[in-house]
Amino acid sequence: MHEIYTMNTNPLTPAGAVMWGWEIPVYLFLGGLAAGLLIIAALLRSRVDEPRAIRLATLAAPIALSIGMGALWLDLAYKLHVYRFYGSFQLSSPMSWGAWLLVAFYPVSVLMYLSLHDSESFARLCGRFSLLSRLEGLQRFARARRVGVERAAILSGIGLGVYTGILLSALSARAAWNSAVLGPLFLVSGFSTAAAALMLLSRGAQIHGALRRLDVVAIAAELALIGLFLIGLLSGGATQQRAAALFLGGPLTATFWSLVVVTGLVVPLSLSLLERPLKLRPTAVIPVMVLIGGFALRWILVSAGQLS
């Protein structure tokens, strides 16, 4: 006769549960980046005079998501069973919602990209890539319904961005993830990193100014949401307060405040606000810091949930 002892104190978390590795933060970061790129492309298409940057954003969005999904696939224990996500749709399952949101993102991205071309520019594109000529009918459809396609792109981006946070918050057994703020936080962070990425890829002064203004708003919202996240943990039960301690004197304090808050938010926000009054020349420093902070946020929060 054998006796089994477990020191696990949380009945919702199995003892010896497999810890998530680098794949999940990469997936969350690239998923949020893809969502932000599609939203920005829809918001700015008629407000800036650099269509190349808008087209680039629309093209980069599904590519970033595909790389992120590749990282997620590497994390799966039973990789050949990925098709099971699409065998049914369960209203109460965040995983089920997310699986179908990821699929819907691709056709919306294609329609958004096609709607950015008029007949003449699309004909030139078909001359360079003959396979695209098969999409002429779809291009005319997307162009004729441009406003509807833009709205679908914004909704698809919002859904994907929020889902990357809900993926964690749905696992309520982990105290650091048990927060309704994670969905909006990851959406705003993804929007900010997308604006930063486009700053690196665009050249025009007009689009840079538009992206800078959007990023300032996103960073300010992100700081407010991080404050709400920490307040929510501190005002919760003993388990959540211990999770808050990870960021307030615990093992994640230095990396969280230095990489996420200072490097990724406070310094870029300050420099962005000073750029126009002081007539500072745009540099890669601000967007690079935002991207570092956005990735660090996801890496640290994934680690915090597992430590809590």
C-alpha positions as CSV (number, residue, x, y, z in Angstrom):
1,M,0.0,0.0,0.0
2,H,1.4,3.4,-1.0
3,E,0.5,6.9,0.2
4,I,0.8,9.9,-2.1
5,Y,1.5,13.3,-0.5
6,T,1.0,16.6,-2.4
7,M,1.9,20.1,-1.2
8,N,-0.4,21.7,-3.7
9,T,-2.6,24.2,-2.0
10,N,-4.7,25.3,-5.0
11,P,-7.2,22.6,-6.1
12,L,-7.6,24.3,-9.5
13,T,-3.9,23.9,-10.3
14,P,-2.6,20.4,-10.6
15,A,0.7,19.6,-8.9
16,G,3.5,19.3,-11.3
17,A,1.8,21.3,-14.0
18,V,3.9,22.0,-17.0
19,M,5.3,25.5,-17.0
20,W,5.0,27.7,-20.1
21,G,8.2,28.5,-21.9
22,W,9.2,31.3,-24.3
23,E,6.7,30.3,-26.9
24,I,3.7,31.8,-25.1
25,P,5.1,35.3,-24.5
26,V,6.2,35.4,-28.2
27,Y,2.7,34.4,-29.3
28,L,1.0,37.0,-27.1
29,F,3.4,39.7,-28.3
30,L,3.1,39.0,-32.0
31,G,-0.7,38.4,-31.7
32,G,-1.1,41.9,-30.0
33,L,1.2,43.4,-32.6
34,A,-0.8,41.9,-35.5
35,A,-4.0,43.2,-33.9
36,G,-2.6,46.7,-33.5
37,L,-1.3,46.8,-37.1
38,L,-4.7,46.0,-38.6
39,I,-6.5,48.5,-36.4
40,I,-4.0,51.3,-37.2
41,A,-4.2,50.5,-41.0
42,A,-8.0,50.9,-40.8
43,L,-7.9,54.1,-38.8
44,L,-5.2,55.9,-40.8
45,R,-5.8,54.8,-44.4
46,S,-7.7,58.0,-45.3
47,R,-5.9,60.3,-42.9
48,V,-2.2,60.1,-44.1
49,D,-0.5,60.5,-47.4
50,E,1.8,57.5,-47.2
51,P,-0.2,54.5,-48.6
52,R,2.9,52.4,-48.6
53,A,3.1,52.3,-44.8
54,I,-0.6,51.4,-44.5
55,R,-0.2,48.6,-47.0
56,L,2.9,47.4,-45.2
57,A,1.0,47.4,-41.9
58,T,-1.8,45.3,-43.5
59,L,0.6,42.8,-45.0
60,A,2.7,42.6,-41.8
61,A,-0.3,41.8,-39.6
62,P,-1.1,38.3,-40.8
63,I,2.6,37.5,-41.1
64,A,3.2,38.5,-37.5
65,L,0.2,36.4,-36.4
66,S,1.4,33.4,-38.4
67,I,4.8,33.5,-36.7
68,G,3.1,33.8,-33.3
69,M,0.8,30.9,-34.0
70,G,3.9,28.9,-35.0
71,A,5.4,29.6,-31.6
72,L,2.1,28.6,-30.0
73,W,2.1,25.3,-32.0
74,L,5.6,24.5,-30.7
75,D,4.2,24.7,-27.2
76,L,1.4,22.2,-27.8
77,A,2.0,18.8,-26.2
78,Y,0.0,17.0,-28.9
79,K,0.8,19.0,-32.0
80,L,-1.2,16.8,-34.4
81,H,-4.4,17.4,-32.4
82,V,-4.5,21.1,-33.3
83,Y,-7.5,20.4,-35.6
84,R,-9.6,19.7,-32.5
85,F,-9.9,23.4,-31.8
86,Y,-12.0,23.6,-35.0
87,G,-14.2,20.6,-34.5
88,S,-16.8,22.6,-32.5
89,F,-17.5,26.0,-31.1
90,Q,-18.1,26.4,-27.4
91,L,-19.6,29.7,-26.3
92,S,-18.2,29.4,-22.7
93,S,-14.7,28.6,-23.8
94,P,-12.2,31.4,-24.4
95,M,-9.9,29.0,-26.2
96,S,-12.7,28.2,-28.7
97,W,-13.4,31.9,-29.2
98,G,-9.7,32.6,-29.7
99,A,-9.3,29.7,-32.2
100,W,-12.0,31.1,-34.5
101,L,-10.9,34.7,-34.0
102,L,-7.4,33.7,-35.3
103,V,-9.0,32.1,-38.4
104,A,-11.2,35.1,-39.1
105,F,-8.3,37.5,-38.9
106,Y,-6.8,36.2,-42.2
107,P,-9.6,36.8,-44.6
108,V,-10.3,40.2,-43.0
109,S,-6.6,41.1,-43.5
110,V,-6.8,40.0,-47.2
111,L,-9.9,42.1,-47.8
112,M,-8.3,45.1,-46.0
113,Y,-5.2,44.9,-48.2
114,L,-7.2,44.5,-51.4
115,S,-9.4,47.5,-50.5
116,L,-6.2,49.7,-50.3
117,H,-5.7,49.4,-54.1
118,D,-7.7,51.1,-56.8
119,S,-8.1,49.3,-60.1
120,E,-5.0,50.9,-61.7
121,S,-2.6,50.1,-58.8
122,F,-4.0,46.6,-58.5
123,A,-3.5,46.0,-62.2
124,R,0.2,47.1,-61.8
125,L,0.5,44.7,-58.9
126,C,-1.0,41.9,-61.0
127,G,1.6,42.6,-63.6
128,R,4.3,41.9,-61.1
129,F,2.6,38.9,-59.5
130,S,0.4,37.1,-62.0
131,L,-1.3,34.9,-59.4
132,L,-3.0,38.0,-57.9
133,S,-5.0,38.4,-61.1
134,R,-7.3,35.7,-59.8
135,L,-8.3,38.1,-57.0
136,E,-9.6,40.8,-59.3
137,G,-13.2,40.1,-58.4
138,L,-12.5,40.0,-54.7
139,Q,-10.5,43.3,-55.0
140,R,-13.5,45.0,-56.6
141,F,-15.7,43.6,-53.9
142,A,-13.4,44.9,-51.1
143,R,-13.0,48.3,-52.8
144,A,-16.7,48.8,-53.2
145,R,-17.3,48.0,-49.5
146,R,-14.3,49.8,-48.2
147,V,-16.0,51.3,-45.1
148,G,-17.4,47.9,-44.1
149,V,-14.0,46.3,-44.6
150,E,-12.4,48.9,-42.3
151,R,-15.0,48.3,-39.6
152,A,-14.4,44.6,-39.9
153,A,-10.7,45.1,-39.6
154,I,-11.1,47.2,-36.5
155,L,-13.4,44.7,-34.8
156,S,-11.2,41.8,-35.8
157,G,-8.1,43.6,-34.4
158,I,-9.9,44.5,-31.1
159,G,-11.1,40.9,-30.7
160,L,-7.7,39.5,-31.2
161,G,-6.0,42.0,-29.0
162,V,-8.4,41.5,-26.1
163,Y,-8.2,37.7,-26.6
164,T,-4.5,37.7,-25.9
165,G,-5.1,39.0,-22.4
166,I,-8.2,36.9,-21.8
167,L,-6.2,33.8,-22.6
168,L,-4.4,34.4,-19.3
169,S,-7.2,35.9,-17.3
170,A,-9.4,32.9,-18.0
171,L,-7.0,30.8,-16.0
172,S,-8.3,32.1,-12.7
173,A,-6.4,29.6,-10.6
174,R,-3.3,31.7,-11.2
175,A,-3.7,34.8,-8.9
176,A,-1.6,37.1,-11.1
177,W,-3.8,36.4,-14.1
178,N,-7.1,36.6,-12.3
179,S,-7.8,40.1,-13.5
180,A,-10.3,41.6,-15.9
181,V,-7.8,44.3,-16.8
182,L,-5.5,42.0,-18.8
183,G,-7.8,42.0,-21.9
184,P,-7.8,45.8,-22.3
185,L,-4.2,46.0,-21.1
186,F,-2.9,43.6,-23.8
187,L,-5.1,45.3,-26.5
188,V,-3.7,48.8,-25.7
189,S,-0.2,47.4,-25.4
190,G,-0.5,45.7,-28.8
191,F,-1.8,48.9,-30.3
192,S,1.2,50.8,-28.9
193,T,3.8,48.3,-30.1
194,A,2.2,48.4,-33.6
195,A,2.4,52.2,-33.7
196,A,6.1,51.8,-32.7
197,A,6.8,49.2,-35.3
198,L,5.3,51.4,-38.0
199,M,7.4,54.4,-36.9
200,L,10.4,52.3,-37.6
201,L,9.1,51.4,-41.1
202,S,7.6,54.6,-42.3
203,R,9.4,57.7,-43.5
204,G,6.8,60.5,-44.0
205,A,6.5,63.3,-41.4
206,Q,2.7,63.2,-41.5
207,I,2.3,59.5,-40.7
208,H,5.1,59.8,-38.1
209,G,3.1,62.6,-36.4
210,A,-0.1,60.6,-36.5
211,L,1.6,57.5,-35.1
212,R,3.3,59.5,-32.4
213,R,-0.1,60.9,-31.2
214,L,-1.7,57.5,-31.2
215,D,1.2,56.0,-29.3
216,V,1.0,58.8,-26.7
217,V,-2.6,58.0,-26.0
218,A,-2.0,54.3,-25.9
219,I,1.0,54.6,-23.5
220,A,-1.0,56.8,-21.2
221,A,-3.9,54.3,-21.2
222,E,-1.5,51.5,-20.6
223,L,0.0,53.2,-17.6
224,A,-3.5,53.7,-16.2
225,L,-4.4,50.0,-16.8
226,I,-1.2,48.8,-15.1
227,G,-2.2,50.9,-12.1
228,L,-5.6,49.4,-12.1
229,F,-4.1,45.9,-12.4
230,L,-1.9,46.4,-9.4
231,I,-4.7,48.0,-7.3
232,G,-7.0,45.1,-8.2
233,L,-4.5,42.6,-6.9
234,L,-3.8,44.6,-3.7
235,S,-7.5,44.9,-2.9
236,G,-8.1,41.2,-3.4
237,G,-7.6,38.3,-1.1
238,A,-4.4,37.1,0.5
239,T,-3.5,35.1,-2.6
240,Q,-3.9,38.0,-4.9
241,Q,-1.9,40.3,-2.5
242,R,0.9,37.8,-2.6
243,A,0.8,38.0,-6.4
244,A,0.9,41.8,-6.2
245,A,4.0,41.4,-4.1
246,L,5.8,39.8,-7.0
247,F,5.9,43.3,-8.6
248,L,6.2,45.3,-5.4
249,G,9.3,44.1,-3.7
250,G,9.3,40.5,-5.0
251,P,11.5,38.7,-7.6
252,L,9.9,40.5,-10.6
253,T,10.0,44.0,-9.2
254,A,13.3,45.1,-10.8
255,T,12.5,43.8,-14.3
256,F,8.9,44.9,-14.3
257,W,9.6,48.5,-13.2
258,S,12.8,49.0,-15.2
259,L,11.8,47.2,-18.5
260,V,8.1,47.7,-18.7
261,V,7.2,50.9,-16.8
262,V,10.4,53.0,-17.2
263,T,11.9,51.8,-20.5
264,G,8.7,50.8,-22.3
265,L,6.3,53.5,-21.1
266,V,7.5,56.5,-19.0
267,V,10.6,57.4,-21.0
268,P,9.0,57.0,-24.5
269,L,6.0,59.0,-23.3
270,S,8.2,61.8,-22.0
271,L,10.3,61.9,-25.2
272,S,7.2,61.8,-27.4
273,L,5.6,64.7,-25.6
274,L,8.9,66.7,-25.8
275,E,9.6,65.9,-29.5
276,R,7.4,68.6,-31.0
277,P,7.9,71.5,-28.5
278,L,11.7,71.0,-28.6
279,K,11.7,70.2,-32.4
280,L,13.6,67.0,-31.8
281,R,14.3,64.9,-34.8
282,P,12.5,61.5,-34.8
283,T,14.8,58.6,-34.0
284,A,14.5,54.9,-33.6
285,V,15.0,55.1,-29.8
286,I,11.4,55.7,-28.8
287,P,9.8,52.9,-30.9
288,V,12.5,50.4,-30.0
289,M,12.0,51.1,-26.3
290,V,8.2,50.7,-26.7
291,L,8.7,47.3,-28.4
292,I,11.1,46.2,-25.7
293,G,8.6,47.2,-23.0
294,G,5.7,45.5,-24.8
295,F,7.5,42.2,-25.1
296,A,8.8,42.4,-21.5
297,L,5.2,43.0,-20.2
298,R,4.0,39.7,-21.7
299,W,7.1,37.8,-20.6
300,I,6.9,39.1,-17.0
301,L,3.1,38.5,-16.7
302,V,3.4,35.0,-18.0
303,S,6.1,34.4,-15.4
304,A,4.1,36.0,-12.7
305,G,1.1,33.8,-13.2
306,Q,3.2,30.7,-12.9
307,L,5.0,32.0,-9.8
308,S,1.6,32.8,-8.2
